Amino acid sequence: MQKLPLALAATLCLAGATPALSHGTHDAENRALRAAERQQTNLYRAYFPDAATGRKAAISLHAELIESAWAQGYLVFELQPEQIALLRRFGFRLELAPDVVEKRNRFLDRFDAAAPGVQAIPGYPCYETVEETFAAAEGFAAAKPQLAQWLDVGDSWAKTQGQGGYDLKVLKLTNSAMAGDKPKLFVNAAIHAREYTTAPLALAFARWLFEGHGVDADATWILDHHEVHLLLQTNPDGRKRAEAGLSWRKNTNSDYCAGNSIGADLNRNFGFSWNSTGGAGSSGNPCDLTYRGPAPASEPETQAVEAYIRSIFPDRRGPGKNDAAPADTQGLHIDLHSYSELVLWPWGDTAQPAPNGTALQTLGRRFAWFNGYTPTQSIGLYPTDGTTDGPSYGELGVPAYTFELGTSFFQSCAAYTNTILPNNLPALIYAAKVVRAPYVTPGGPDVLNVSLPSSVAAGAPAALTAQVTDTRFSNRNGSEATQAIVAAEAYIGTPPWADGAVPVALSPTDGSFDSATEAVTGSLPTAGLAEGRHLVYVVGRDASGTTGPVTAGWLQIGGAPPAIELSVSTSPGPRRRTTVNLAWSGADGSRVDIYRNGTLLRATANDGAWSQAVTSGNWTYKVCERGSGADCSDEQTVTAP
């Protein structure tokens, strides 16, 4: 949907297709807009000369991207003649894709067939609507106000015009009982309305933190000592259009163009670097998908995001383009988009690396290790300008990233549930761990598989085992130097950075620290500890002298031995994966929590069996009573070839 012919746009407006958006449905209007979208037949398969050039095209022509088929060597775009000429200059072979047009039309038919007034997204039960997203966040704040606040930070365009619309709201998650100035992670989602996966992923992350506090050791310490701020629906007016099946990207500002081409691209409207490339990185045509708006931060949604970012992060970067933020800068900003399977960082308006480029690349490669995406600076065949990383990194020096999720705007629920969610949730958890020193900590090793006894008597030593590794970087676009592990430490009850923290040295099980991955063990003193649960914070340090992020576990003083018995087996799984089969007995509740590698994976029915497909590696599981965090089975480890 690059441009809607003006005559057609005018016809739609005369037919009653008003651009304003309210909380109610606009069935007739959306039906007319879907009919207009069916007239767009300029869809092309673009066969790239090499994967690197394909990735650059996916960045530069992201607004026009319809599908990606990396293994088959092509991307699908909706192209205008000048874009066709551009791609051919870069060696792309183009062919019309009538089958994709037909698939798009069948997709639109599904929405035409939906009952009038239906609020759910037809065919996508895994994705919450704007209203369902807001209701979930409101529920968190109502249930546990000590952990969650639901903050009004601005208005959508339609609301500013008295045409319905929405508040822009941030879900702030932190344990307010733990005082202090805490490092902050800011995540915004769905700034481009049609990118279905982004808001549900942000909400799933919120749910993991909220439900995991007091249960999962990592979720607990993150919310005790850090803050997570989630703008779950950055463009709610536009999102309602996309929920009606429209390939809607922009907001719904009807001052620009007409029909289903109204609006400004919010991710070209931010003040820092707005139109800095003289038209190469955004469009001045109001009918284009990348229309930057008539002035910097002209849109109320953009104004709200900029103001909120400035309210939570201090300014740590000088005014010059080449001024680096200091290494001790705290905070992190992630903008969730789809799609292209990329992890991106500044700059996007120039090929010149950002002044913090090396550290940004290191953290980007960490993120890409989790989700399997390609990490790269966000410059494509040509630049982009006026993007969300402007206020966070450009103005304030806070590291900023874009995750391009998956392979489609309207990603199937199967792909979201089986791939996008499980691969990207750990990346967001990692982000929440490293916000205290995001330019430094990612260079240090990760701690995995922290294992402690289910309970020990007060005063008796507690045996701890874990793995420390410096190898978890993506090598998809260059490689990161790894170091030998030189130390590992555990801290009982007090995190390593806090006053009064006392380290307990851990030892390599093979007798020497001499490799990039080490199994470690230690004996924790428990004299003087009260009966009950205590957080144990574990960190590793590599030969560069860098300490990596905390991974935590629970130490139970007193109490009975585990009542839950767990056995784990493997069998061949789909697509060359291995299926891990869990069987347990002895749990009392109707549901149990399943942990994998020390992290709460999911809650499931207490029916004694559960399985999942995994890739190669070592996987450690335990089953706990729902919400207990400590009433668990012993851990069981399997190796998938």
N, C-alpha and C positions, 0 to 999 in steps of 0.2 A: 504494500500500500504506500507507494512513494508519493504520488500525487493523485488527487481525485479531480477529473476535469471540472472546471469551474461551472460549466453549464449544468452538469449533472449535480454538482454540489448545490447550485441554486435551486434546481428542481426538488431536491430532497428537502431543503429548507421550506420551500413553498408548500410541500406536501405535509408539513407538520413535523419534520425531523429536527426538532429543536435541539440545540447542542447542550442545553443545561442538563445537569444531572442531579437528581435528588435521591433520597433513600428509597423511594418507591421504584417499581420497575417501569420501564418504558417499552413495552412489548412491541407496539406498532412501529415506534421510532427505530428500535433496534432491528426489527425485521427489514425496514427500508434500508438501513445502513448495511446490513448483511447482503441485501440484493446489490447494492453498489459495489461491495467488495468482490462479489462474483464476477463483475465486469473486468477485474484486473487479471489479465492473462499473460502478462509479460514476465513469466517465471522461467528461469534458465538454469540448467545445470552448467556449472563452471568448473571444468577439470583443471586443477592447478598443476603447474610444472614441477613443483616440489612442495613438501609439507610446510616448510618455513614460509614460502610465499603464500600458501593457503592460509596460514595463521595470520599473516599480516592483512590479507584481504578480509578475513573474518573480523578483525579489529576495526579496520577502516570502513568497511561496508556493513557493520553490525546491524544498522537500522534496516538494511535491505535483506539481511540473511533470513532464509526460510527454513532450511534444513542443512545438516552437515553429515557427510558420509566419508569420514577420513580414510577408512580402510579401502573404500572404493575409489578414492582419489578425486572426489568432487564436492562442491558446495552448491546449494540451491539459493539463488538470489532473485529478488524482484528488481529488475534493472530498467533504467532509462538509457537512451542512446549514448549519452556521455559516459555513463558507467560501463557500458559494454565496451566502448573504445578504450577506456582505462584498463580494464582487465585484459583485453587483447594485447595491449602494450606490454603487460607484465607476463605474457606467455600463456594465458588461459585459453582453453578451447571451450567454446560456448555452444550449447544446443537448447532449443526450447524444450520445456518439460510439461507437456499437456497432461501427463499422468499425475503430476503434483497438483496441477490446477483442479483436476477431477477429485483428488483426495481432499483438497481444501474445500471444495464445494460440498462434498459429502459431510465433512466436519460441520459446515454451516447449516446443512439440512438438519443435523441433530438438534441444533438450537431452535430452528424453526418448528420442529416437531414437539418441543417441550411445552408442557402445560403453561398457559398464561399465568404470570405472577410467581412462578417457581423461583425460589431464592437460591437453591443449590446450583452448582455448575454441572450441567448435564454430562454424564459420562466421566466425571472426575470427582468421585467421592472422597479422595484423599486430600483435596485442596479446600481449605476453609475459605468462605466468602469474606468480604470485608466485615460484614456484621458478625459472622462467626468468630473471626479473628479478634474483634473488639470484645465480644462477649467472653472469650477465653481469658484475655488479659484482665478484664474487669473482675473475672472470677478469681484470678490469682490475688489481686489486690484486696478483694473482699475477704478471702479465706485466710490470708496471712499478711496483714499490713506491715508486719515487722520485716518481711522479705520483699514485698512488691508494692510499687506505687505506679499508678496509671496517670500520667501527666499530660495535660493539654498544652501543646507547644505552638499551636497555630491553626490556621484554617485552610481548607482547600479552596480553589478558585470559585467553585459553585457556591460554597457557603458565604464567601465574601460578597457575592452578588445577590444573596437572599434567594437562591435557587436550589435549596436543599443542601447538598454537599455534606462534608464531614469535617470534624475536628481532626487535626494531625496530632497523634498521641504517641508518647514514648512510654514503654514499659521499663521502669527502672528496677533492677533486681540487686539487692545487697542485704546483708544482715545488719539492720540499723542498730541492733543492740551492741554491735562492735563499732565503737566510735573511731574517728580519725579521718584524715584526708586520704582517700583510697584511689589507687590507679583505676582508670576507666577504659572500658571497651565500648565503643559505639558501633552498632550495626544498623544499617538501614536497608530496607528491602522494597521491591516492587515500585521503584521509581519509574520504570518502564512497565506499563500496565499489563501487557500481554505475557510477561515472563512469569508463568504460573508457579514455578517451583520455589520462587525466592521467599515470599512471605510465609508459606508453610514451613520452610526450613528454619527461618528465624523463630517462628512460634515453637517448633519442635525443640530448638535449642533452649528457649525460655522454659519449656516444660521440663527438659532434662535438669536444668539448674534448680527450678522451683521444687520439683518433686524429689530431687536428689539431695537437697539440703537436709542434713541430719541422717541421711541414709548412705549416700555415696561419699567417700572420704574426699575426693577431689571436688565434687560439687559443693561440699560443705566449706572447705577452706577457701575456695574461690569466692563464694558469696560472703564469707566472714571478712575477707581481707581485700577484696576488689569490688568494683561496681560494673554491672553490665547494663547498658542502655540500648533498647531495641525500638527503633522506629519501624514497626511491622508493616505499615501501609503508607509509603511515602507519597503515593499518587492515588488516593482512594477514588476520586471521581473517574479517572481513566480506568482504574481497575474494574469498576462496575461495567464499563463498556466491554472490557476483555472478558468478563464473566458471562457476557451475552454472546461470546463467540467471535467478537470482532478482533482483528489484529491491530489493537490499539496500543500506541506507544506513548503519546504525549499526554499533557493534561487536557482539560476540556474548555480552555479559554476561547470563547466564540468570537473574540475580537480579531482572531487570526484565521483566515481562510474560511471554509464553510464545510458543511456535511461531515463526512468522516475523515476530513483532513484538518479539522480545527485543532487549535492548541499549540503550545510550545513544548519543545523537548527539554524537560527539566534538567537532563544531564548534559545540556549545552548552555545552560542559563546561569551557572554560578559565576560570581563576580571575578574571582581570580582567574586570569587568562581568558576572560570572555572575549571572543572574536580576536584572539591574539595572533591567529595565523592568517588574517586577512581573507577569511572566507574558505580556507582550505579545510578547516577542522569543524565547521558547522555551517549552516545555511542561513542566509538572510531572506529566503523565500518563505512566507508564512505557511505555504501549503506543503513544504517539504517535511519529511519525518525528523530531520535534524535541525529544524528551525530553532534558532537560539533565543528568540524573543527580541523585542525592540530595544532592550537596554539590559545591562548586567543586573541579575537578580530581580527581574521585572515581575516574576510570578510569586504569589503568596506562599506556595509550597517551598520554593527555593529560599525565600526569605526566612521561613521558619527553620529549615535545616541549617542554614548558615548561622542564625542566631543561637540555635541550640548547641552547635559545635563550639562556638566561641564561648558559650556559658560554662562548658564542662572542661575545656582544655585551656591551659595557659599558653601564651605565645612564647615559643622557644626558638624561633628561627628569625634571622635577620631579614631585612627588606630586599636584599639582592637575590637574583635568581640562583646564584652559586653559593649562597650562605647555607651552610649545613646546620642542622639542629644538633645540639650537644648529645653525646652518647648516653647521658643519663636521663634523656627525655622519657617521660612516662605517657602511657595512653596508646590507643590503637583504633583505627577506623576501618571497617570493612563494609563495602557496598556490594550487596548480593544482586547479581544479574543472571540472565541466561540469554544465549547459550554460547558454547564454543569450546568448553572444557579448557579454560585458561585461568591462570592466576596472574593478575596484572598489577603493576605498581608505577608510580610517576617516573619520568614525565611522559605525558601523552601528546603534548604540543610541540615537542622537539625530540630528535633522536639523541640529543645530548643526555648522558646519564644524570640523574638527580644528584645533588651534592651528598646525600646519604645513600647513594646508589648501591654500594657494596653491601651495606647492612640490609637494605630493602630486598636485595636479591637473596641474601641468606635466609631471611624469614620467608620470602616467597617460595624458595625451594623446600623449606620445611612444610608449608601449607600443601604444596604440590605432592609431597611424599604421601600425605594422607589421602587426597582425593584423586591422585593419579593424573592430574591435569598438567598442561605445559606452563611452566613459569616463565614470564617474559616481561620486559618493560612494555608499557601500553602505547607503543608507537607502531602503526601499521604501514600500509602502502603510502598513506599520508597521515597527517596529524589529526588529533581531536583537541577541542578547547572548551572551556567553560564547564568542566566536569566536577563531580562531587569531591574529588581529592583536593580541589582548590582551597577551600577554607581549612581543611584539616592539615594536609601536608604543606600546600603552597604558602598559606598564611602563617600557620602556627607550628609547623615542623613535626606534627604527629604522623607517624607512618600510616599510610593509607593504601588499601588494596581493593581490587575488584575481583570477585569470584564470578566467572562465567560458567554457570551450572549446566551440565548436560548437553543434549544434542538437539533440542527443539524448544520453541517457545511454549507450545502446548504439549508438554512432556506427558507421556502416559503415566498412570499411577503405578504400573509395574516397574517402570524405569526409576521413578522417584523413590518408591519404597525399597526396592532391592539394590539400588546403586547410589543414587544421588544423596539420599538421606544418610545411609550408613557410612559413606565415604567422606561427606562434608561435615557431619556433626563432630567427629574427632578433630577436624581442622579448626572449627570454632572453639572447641574446648581448649585446644592448644593456644589459640589466640588469647583466651581468657586467662590462661596461666602466665603468659609472658608479658602482660601489659605493664608490669612494674619496670622492666628494662627491655623494651622490644628491639632496641638497636644492639643489644649485647647478649641477652640470654639465649636467643636462638642459635648462637654460635657454640653453645655448650651442649653436653650430652643429655639424652633423655633417660629417665628411669622407668623401667617396666616391671610388671609382675611382682609388685611389693607383696610379700606374704608374711603374715604374722599368725601366731597361734590363735585359735578361736577364743581362748581365755587362759590367763595365768593367775596364779595366786599372788596376792600382794607381797612384794619383796622378792619374789622368784624372778630370775632372769627370763627375758622373752627373746626367743630366737627370731631374727629377721633375715629373710633372703630377698634378693631382687636382682635385676639385670640392669646394667648401665651401658648405653650404646651411643656412639657419636656418628652413626651411619645413616640416620633417617633423613636423608636429603633426596629430592628428586634429581635424577640425572638426565631428564628429558631434553634439557636445553642448556648444556654445559654441566660441569660437576663442581661440587663444593669440596674443599679440603677437609679431610677428617683427621682426628687426632687420637692418640692413645689415651685411654682413661688413666688418670693418676690418683684419683681419690673419690670416695663416696662417703656420705655422712647422713646420719639420721638425727632428728630433733623431736623430742617428745613434748607435745603440748604447745610449743612456741615456735613460730616459723623462723627460718634462718636469718631473715633480715631484721627481726625484732630485737629490742633490748632484752637481755637476759637469756637469749637462746644458747643452749649448751649442746655442742655437737657430740655425737657418738660415732667414732670412726668405724667404718665397715671395711672388711678385708676381702681381697680377691680369693675366690674359692680355689683357684689353681696356684696360689702362692705368690703371684706377682702381677702388678699392674703393667701390662706391656702390649695391650691390643686395644682396638677401637670398640670392642664389645667385651664386657667383663661380667661374669656372675659374681655377686658379692654377698657376704653374710656378716652378721654381727650379733652380739648379745646385748640387749637393752636392759639397763638397770631399772627396776620398778619400785625400789624402796621409797616410801613417802608418797606414792601415787594413791589417790583415792579410788575406791571401788567404782567401777563404771568404765565408760569408753573414753579413750584419749586419742587424739589425732597424732600420728607419727608422720613427719615431713621428711622425705628422702630426696637428696640431690646428689649429682655427680659432677666431677670437674675433669676437664681434659688437659692435655699437655700445653695448650695455649694459655692456661690459667683461667678459662671461662667456666663458670658454674651454670649448668643448665636449669630448666624449670623444675619445680617441685612436683613429685607424685606422692600422694599420701595414702596411708592405710589406717585402719582402726586397730587399736590395742585395747583389748578388754581385760580389765583387772577384776578377778573374781567371776563368779557365774558358773553355770553348768557346762559340760562338754557339748558339742553340737549334737542335736537330735536328728538333723537331716543327713541322710546318707546319699552320696552321689556317685554314680559311675558314668564314665564318658567313653564312647567308642567312635570309630570313624568308618565311613563307607564311601565308595565312589559317588561323586556328585555331578551336577550338570556342568556343561561347558568346561570340562577339565578341572573342575574344582573338587574339593573334598567335603563331604557332608559330615558334620560333627553331631553325634546323637547323645543327648543327655537323658539319663533316667535317674529318678530320685524317689525317696520315700521319707516319711517322718515329719514333713511340714504340716502345720496345723491349719493355716488360713486357707481361704478360697483362692488366693493368688500368691505367687512367689516372685521374687526378683532374681534375674539371671545376670551375673557379672561375668565379663570377659576381660582378661588381662587387667584386672583391678578396677574396671570401670563398669558402672551400671549400664547394661545393654538394653534391657527391657523388662517389663512385668508381663507375666503370662499366667494362665490358669494353672492351679495346682492339681494337674492331672497326671503328674509323674513322668512326663516325657515332653521333649522339645528338641528341635534340630535346626541347623542352619548350614548353608554352604559357605566355605571359606577358601581363601587362596592359600598358597604355601606359607608355612611358618609355624611357630610354636604358639599355641592358644591355651590359655589357662582359664578354667571356668569354676564358678561356685554358685550355689543356689541358696538364697536367703529368704527368711520369712519377709513378706511384703512390708517395706518401710522400716525394718529393724536395723539393717546395716551391720548387725553383729551376730544375729541368730542365724548362722550360716553353716553350710556343709564345709568340710575340708576342701581345699582347692585340688583340682585334677587338671593335668596338662596333657595335651595331645600334640602330635606333630603331623602337619599336613605336608605331603611331599610336593 
